[in-house]
Amino acid sequence: MKSLALIALLSLIPSLFAANVDVYFGTSGKATKGIYHSSFDKDSGKLSPPELAARIGSPGFLALHPKRSHLYAVATSDQGPCVAAYKIEKNGSLTLLNTEVIGDGGGAHISVHPSGNFLLTAQYGGGSVALFPVAKDGKVQPRGQLIEHEGGSGIVASRQNAPHPHWTGYSPDGKFAFVPDLGLDKIVIYKVNVDRPSITAHGSAESVPGGGPRHMRFSVDGKFIYLLNELSLSVTTFQYDAKKGTTKRLTTTPALSESAKSEEGFNSSSEILVHPNGKFVYSANRGDDTVTAYQANRSTGKLTVTEVEPVRGAFPRNINLEPSGKWLLAAGQHSNTVAVFAIDQSTGEITYQLNSVVNVPGPICILFNE
């Protein structure tokens, strides 16, 4: 009996140290069918051929429940733009639990609060933020709040005559919610009520005029915010006061030189990431079709560009880091590709991995579940 028990225990060891991690791809475009799934080998940096995991319309951005048991997407159902909730099965497949209509146009971004009690969506076209409670069984409940942003900086006339919330996220302690708004040139800050899920206006952080805030990330120690400006292709660093939920704008670092931008007919920033070791920051550039790597000064928050690397694809709508920080994946929306890059842990330099490109129709979001 003891030998059988030992054999059973030994059989579990490979799974405990498995090198593979599930990756999900949100997609958008006529050729897409829904959410795609792949397995990523953390040792070799290889992706398995992606397969359709859930059939649904335009599941652009994806988010995980803190327990990693459920996945949520802003998508389109027969009733219109919605939030879809899925149970993640042991084999990585997705089982649809339910959908709830947003009611103010399509969602550009989605995030689940660290408590798991609710999620937020940002409606770029509707100019609003929506809150949806999350049930204990993982289902998304009917919309609990819809907050309309107002105004527009008007500096870039074609893009900033109205509010355009573009991202939702939370302070490390979960007490505040943050919504960069491209049209307002601001990060709108909300106070969070976790027990009775709701958000209330708290303040804002002014970005550079005409910058067009898109996405943001906190530094590893929570002392700084790195805000990606889509229109000016730059990153603005803010000092963050966790007790007060307030910010102070410090520096702004261009992602590309003016000469590099002048060589393309269109340029736009899309995503920003902070490496787990806190030393490096990365942003993606559409048009130039590159990833910019930055060295982060952990004392001042100042960023210094160290590298601009081609993504081996077209229109990198999204990039993401494998959770250990060993690999970076870049999604080319127009080339229907996802490419893998190795990260030098001492310098932050990224290096393309030969024969690492896989095909995904219209990928615009990369989500790891480890």
Secondary structure, DSSP 8 states (H G I E B T S, - for coil): -HHHHHHHHHHHHHHHT--EEEEEEEE-STT--EEEEEEEETTTTEE---EEEEE-B----EEE-TTSSEEEEEEEETTEEEEEEEEE-TTS-EEEEEEEE-SSS--SEEEE-TTSSEEEEEETTTTEEEEEEB-TTS-B-S--EEEE------SSTTTSSS--B---EE-TTSSEEEEEETTTTEEEEEEEETTTTEEEEEEEEE--TT--EEEEEE-TTSSEEEEEETTTTEEEEEEEETTTTEEEEEEEEESS-HHHHHTSS--EEEEEEE-TTSSEEEEEEETTTEEEEEEE-TTT--EEEEEEEE-SSS-EEEEEE-TTSSEEEEEETTTTEEEEEEE-TTT--EEE-TT--EE-SSEEEEEEE-
